[in-house]
Amino acid sequence: MSTVATTLALPHPRGVPQRRDEDIKAEVERDVLPRIEGVDTTMVRILVEHGTVWLVGRLDWDGQAEEVRTRVARVPGVVAVEDRLRGAWDDHPVYRWHPHVPHLRRHPRGGAR
């Protein structure tokens, strides 16, 4: 299991009026999360501070976090999305880039290094 920590900052035009944090939270809980098809968001909790939405909880798959972040970011008044979403199952490709795993490259003598 892996923990995903992501920040999604959104540019907003100057003329966009700010919404109350309670209104943003209510819309995300009532209209956004339940309507994401194929994603069980019952274990996701929300906190909104100054337009920044914090998502904390568990999803079925790690890859579903991107869809949740994108949908929440579309809500009017959202300035940024921070998440600490964790998937019960990892659906990311094996051996994707990791800071402690050297990239596979060809050795000068012909073998993999």
Accessible surface in RSA format (square Angstrom, percent):
REM  Atomic radii and reference values for relative SASA: ProtOr
REM  Chains: A
REM  Algorithm: Lee & Richards
REM  Probe-radius: 1.40
REM  Slices: 20
REM RES _ NUM      All-atoms   Total-Side   Main-Chain    Non-polar    All polar
REM                ABS   REL    ABS   REL    ABS   REL    ABS   REL    ABS   REL
RES MET A   1   162.76  84.3  87.65  58.0  75.11 178.8  83.23  70.8  79.53 105.4
RES SER A   2    46.00  38.9  40.97  54.7   5.03  11.6  42.33  90.1   3.67   5.1
RES THR A   3    92.09  65.5  62.83  63.7  29.26  69.7  42.17  56.6  49.92  75.5
RES VAL A   4    31.14  20.5  27.49  24.9   3.65   8.8  31.14  27.1   0.00   0.0
RES ALA A   5    71.13  65.4  38.72  59.8  32.40  73.7  39.40  55.5  31.73  84.1
RES THR A   6    41.86  29.8  36.50  37.0   5.37  12.8  33.43  44.9   8.43  12.7
RES THR A   7    79.90  56.8  54.13  54.9  25.77  61.4  36.31  48.8  43.59  65.9
RES LEU A   8    56.14  31.3  55.47  39.7   0.67   1.7  56.14  39.4   0.00   0.0
RES ALA A   9    78.02  71.7  57.60  88.9  20.42  46.5  57.85  81.5  20.17  53.4
RES LEU A  10    40.89  22.8  28.78  20.6  12.12  30.5  30.09  21.1  10.80  29.1
RES PRO A  11   129.72  94.5 102.77  93.7  26.95  98.0 114.61  94.6  15.11  93.9
RES HIS A  12    77.09  42.1  45.19  31.4  31.91  81.6  41.33  42.6  35.76  41.6
RES PRO A  13    95.64  69.7  79.33  72.3  16.31  59.3  91.64  75.7   4.00  24.8
RES ARG A  14   243.94 102.4 205.84 104.9  38.10  90.7  86.38 118.1 157.56  95.5
RES GLY A  15    70.85  87.4   0.00   N/A  70.85  87.4  44.14 121.1  26.71  59.8
RES VAL A  16    56.73  37.3  41.02  37.1  15.71  37.9  42.72  37.1  14.01  38.0
RES PRO A  17   105.99  77.2  93.44  85.2  12.54  45.6 104.26  86.1   1.73  10.8
RES GLN A  18   155.91  87.2 123.17  90.0  32.74  77.9  50.20 106.9 105.70  80.2
RES ARG A  19    74.47  31.3  57.68  29.4  16.79  40.0  33.87  46.3  40.59  24.6
RES ARG A  20   152.10  63.9 142.75  72.8   9.35  22.3  69.96  95.6  82.14  49.8
RES ASP A  21    36.88  25.8  32.81  32.7   4.06   9.6  10.91  25.7  25.97  25.9
RES GLU A  22   108.63  62.4 100.36  75.9   8.27  19.7  56.80 109.9  51.83  42.3
RES ASP A  23    58.12  40.7  54.06  53.8   4.07   9.6  11.34  26.7  46.78  46.7
RES ILE A  24     0.25   0.1   0.25   0.2   0.00   0.0   0.25   0.2   0.00   0.0
RES LYS A  25    75.78  37.0  75.78  46.5   0.00   0.0  27.51  24.8  48.27  51.4
RES ALA A  26    38.65  35.5  34.94  53.9   3.71   8.4  38.65  54.4   0.00   0.0
RES GLU A  27    37.21  21.4  37.16  28.1   0.05   0.1   4.97   9.6  32.23  26.3
RES VAL A  28     0.00   0.0   0.00   0.0   0.00   0.0   0.00   0.0   0.00   0.0
RES GLU A  29    82.31  47.3  69.86  52.9  12.46  29.7  25.84  50.0  56.47  46.1
RES ARG A  30   149.63  62.8 132.29  67.4  17.34  41.3  75.95 103.8  73.68  44.7
RES ASP A  31    41.03  28.7  36.05  35.9   4.98  11.8  11.48  27.0  29.55  29.5
RES VAL A  32    21.51  14.2  16.95  15.3   4.56  11.0  20.88  18.1   0.63   1.7
RES LEU A  33     8.90   5.0   8.40   6.0   0.50   1.3   8.40   5.9   0.50   1.4
RES PRO A  34    87.69  63.9  50.57  46.1  37.12 134.9  58.83  48.6  28.86 179.3
RES ARG A  35   168.99  71.0 147.66  75.3  21.33  50.8  56.79  77.6 112.21  68.0
RES ILE A  36     5.79   3.3   1.29   1.0   4.50  10.8   1.39   1.0   4.40  11.9
RES GLU A  37   164.85  94.6 139.08 105.2  25.77  61.4  59.69 115.5 105.16  85.9
RES GLY A  38    69.32  85.5   0.00   N/A  69.32  85.5  42.80 117.5  26.52  59.4
RES VAL A  39    21.85  14.4   8.00   7.2  13.85  33.4   9.12   7.9  12.73  34.5
RES ASP A  40    65.06  45.6  53.48  53.2  11.58  27.4  25.77  60.6  39.29  39.2
RES THR A  41    14.70  10.5   7.63   7.7   7.07  16.9   0.03   0.0  14.67  22.2
RES THR A  42    97.83  69.6  82.37  83.5  15.46  36.9  81.22 109.1  16.61  25.1
RES MET A  43    96.49  50.0  89.81  59.4   6.68  15.9  62.84  53.4  33.65  44.6
RES VAL A  44     6.81   4.5   0.00   0.0   6.81  16.4   0.00   0.0   6.81  18.5
RES ARG A  45   151.70  63.7 149.45  76.2   2.25   5.4  73.53 100.5  78.18  47.4
RES ILE A  46    14.39   8.2   1.35   1.0  13.05  31.4   2.88   2.1  11.51  31.2
RES LEU A  47    95.77  53.3  95.23  68.1   0.54   1.4  95.23  66.9   0.54   1.4
RES VAL A  48    12.73   8.4   1.12   1.0  11.61  28.0   1.12   1.0  11.61  31.5
RES GLU A  49    91.10  52.3  88.14  66.7   2.96   7.1  19.61  37.9  71.49  58.4
RES HIS A  50   160.09  87.5 143.14  99.5  16.95  43.4 100.52 103.6  59.57  69.3
RES GLY A  51     5.38   6.6   0.00   N/A   5.38   6.6   4.17  11.4   1.21   2.7
RES THR A  52    29.70  21.1  29.70  30.1   0.00   0.0  11.66  15.7  18.04  27.3
RES VAL A  53     0.00   0.0   0.00   0.0   0.00   0.0   0.00   0.0   0.00   0.0
RES TRP A  54    73.56  29.5  73.15  35.4   0.41   1.0  68.90  36.7   4.65   7.5
RES LEU A  55     0.06   0.0   0.00   0.0   0.06   0.1   0.00   0.0   0.06   0.2
RES VAL A  56    76.12  50.1  75.90  68.7   0.21   0.5  75.90  66.0   0.21   0.6
RES GLY A  57    19.22  23.7   0.00   N/A  19.22  23.7  16.85  46.2   2.37   5.3
RES ARG A  58    89.56  37.6  87.90  44.8   1.66   3.9  38.72  52.9  50.83  30.8
RES LEU A  59     2.15   1.2   1.16   0.8   0.99   2.5   2.15   1.5   0.00   0.0
RES ASP A  60    50.41  35.3  50.25  50.0   0.16   0.4   9.66  22.7  40.75  40.6
RES TRP A  61   106.37  42.7 106.35  51.5   0.02   0.0  82.85  44.2  23.52  38.2
RES ASP A  62     4.00   2.8   0.15   0.1   3.86   9.1   1.39   3.3   2.61   2.6
RES GLY A  63    32.36  39.9   0.00   N/A  32.36  39.9  17.74  48.7  14.62  32.7
RES GLN A  64    29.13  16.3  26.23  19.2   2.90   6.9  17.06  36.3  12.07   9.2
RES ALA A  65     2.88   2.7   2.88   4.4   0.00   0.0   2.88   4.1   0.00   0.0
RES GLU A  66    97.64  56.1  96.83  73.3   0.81   1.9  50.32  97.3  47.32  38.6
RES GLU A  67    65.55  37.6  62.79  47.5   2.76   6.6  25.15  48.6  40.40  33.0
RES VAL A  68     0.00   0.0   0.00   0.0   0.00   0.0   0.00   0.0   0.00   0.0
RES ARG A  69    18.33   7.7  18.33   9.3   0.00   0.0   0.01   0.0  18.31  11.1
RES THR A  70    43.27  30.8  42.19  42.8   1.09   2.6  34.25  46.0   9.02  13.6
RES ARG A  71    73.55  30.9  70.39  35.9   3.17   7.5  13.01  17.8  60.54  36.7
RES VAL A  72     0.00   0.0   0.00   0.0   0.00   0.0   0.00   0.0   0.00   0.0
RES ALA A  73    13.77  12.7   6.05   9.3   7.72  17.6   6.10   8.6   7.66  20.3
RES ARG A  74   164.12  68.9 134.75  68.7  29.37  69.9  65.91  90.1  98.21  59.5
RES VAL A  75     6.08   4.0   3.25   2.9   2.83   6.8   5.00   4.3   1.07   2.9
RES PRO A  76    80.84  58.9  71.67  65.3   9.17  33.3  80.84  66.7   0.00   0.0
RES GLY A  77     9.45  11.6   0.00   N/A   9.45  11.6   4.43  12.2   5.01  11.2
RES VAL A  78     0.00   0.0   0.00   0.0   0.00   0.0   0.00   0.0   0.00   0.0
RES VAL A  79    62.19  40.9  61.27  55.5   0.92   2.2  61.27  53.2   0.92   2.5
RES ALA A  80    13.54  12.4  13.54  20.9   0.00   0.0  13.54  19.1   0.00   0.0
RES VAL A  81     0.00   0.0   0.00   0.0   0.00   0.0   0.00   0.0   0.00   0.0
RES GLU A  82    29.78  17.1  29.78  22.5   0.00   0.0   0.64   1.2  29.14  23.8
RES ASP A  83     0.00   0.0   0.00   0.0   0.00   0.0   0.00   0.0   0.00   0.0
RES ARG A  84    93.28  39.2  87.58  44.6   5.70  13.6  32.12  43.9  61.16  37.1
RES LEU A  85     1.00   0.6   0.50   0.4   0.50   1.3   0.62   0.4   0.38   1.0
RES ARG A  86   104.66  43.9 104.09  53.1   0.57   1.3  22.46  30.7  82.20  49.8
RES GLY A  87     1.75   2.2   0.00   N/A   1.75   2.2   0.16   0.4   1.59   3.6
RES ALA A  88    31.10  28.6  19.57  30.2  11.53  26.2  19.85  28.0  11.25  29.8
RES TRP A  89   162.41  65.2 160.71  77.8   1.71   4.0 138.77  74.0  23.64  38.4
RES ASP A  90    85.71  60.0  57.23  57.0  28.48  67.3  19.23  45.3  66.48  66.3
RES ASP A  91    72.69  50.9  40.12  39.9  32.57  77.0  25.47  59.9  47.22  47.1
RES HIS A  92    59.27  32.4  47.30  32.9  11.96  30.6  27.34  28.2  31.92  37.1
RES PRO A  93    99.01  72.2  81.46  74.3  17.55  63.8  93.93  77.6   5.08  31.6
RES VAL A  94   118.56  78.0  93.15  84.3  25.41  61.2  98.72  85.8  19.85  53.8
RES TYR A  95   186.54  87.1 149.54  85.1  37.00  96.3 108.95  81.9  77.59  95.6
RES ARG A  96   131.37  55.2 115.59  58.9  15.77  37.6  45.37  62.0  86.00  52.1
RES TRP A  97   160.59  64.4 138.53  67.1  22.06  51.8 131.86  70.3  28.73  46.6
RES HIS A  98    84.55  46.2  82.71  57.5   1.84   4.7  54.45  56.1  30.10  35.0
RES PRO A  99    91.24  66.5  58.42  53.3  32.83 119.3  62.24  51.4  29.00 180.2
RES HIS A 100   152.63  83.4 123.13  85.6  29.51  75.5  85.17  87.8  67.47  78.5
RES VAL A 101    74.70  49.2  68.96  62.4   5.74  13.8  69.82  60.7   4.87  13.2
RES PRO A 102   104.09  75.9  89.30  81.4  14.79  53.8 100.61  83.1   3.49  21.7
RES HIS A 103   105.25  57.5  95.76  66.6   9.49  24.3  67.83  69.9  37.42  43.5
RES LEU A 104   148.03  82.4 119.66  85.6  28.38  71.3 119.82  84.2  28.21  75.9
RES ARG A 105   129.41  54.3 118.54  60.4  10.87  25.9  65.21  89.1  64.21  38.9
RES ARG A 106   178.39  74.9 158.48  80.8  19.91  47.4  67.96  92.9 110.43  66.9
RES HIS A 107    53.37  29.2  49.48  34.4   3.89   9.9  19.14  19.7  34.23  39.8
RES PRO A 108   130.76  95.3  85.84  78.2  44.92 163.3 100.71  83.1  30.05 186.8
RES ARG A 109   216.36  90.8 177.87  90.7  38.49  91.6  70.02  95.7 146.35  88.7
RES GLY A 110    52.01  64.1   0.00   N/A  52.01  64.1  36.60 100.4  15.41  34.5
RES GLY A 111    38.36  47.3   0.00   N/A  38.36  47.3  34.18  93.8   4.18   9.4
RES ALA A 112    78.90  72.5  46.83  72.3  32.07  72.9  46.89  66.0  32.00  84.8
RES ARG A 113   164.80  69.2 121.30  61.8  43.50 103.6  52.19  71.3 112.61  68.2
END  Absolute sums over single chains surface
CHAIN  1 A     8156.2       6594.6       1561.6       4643.7       3512.5
END  Absolute sums over all chains
TOTAL          8156.2       6594.6       1561.6       4643.7       3512.5
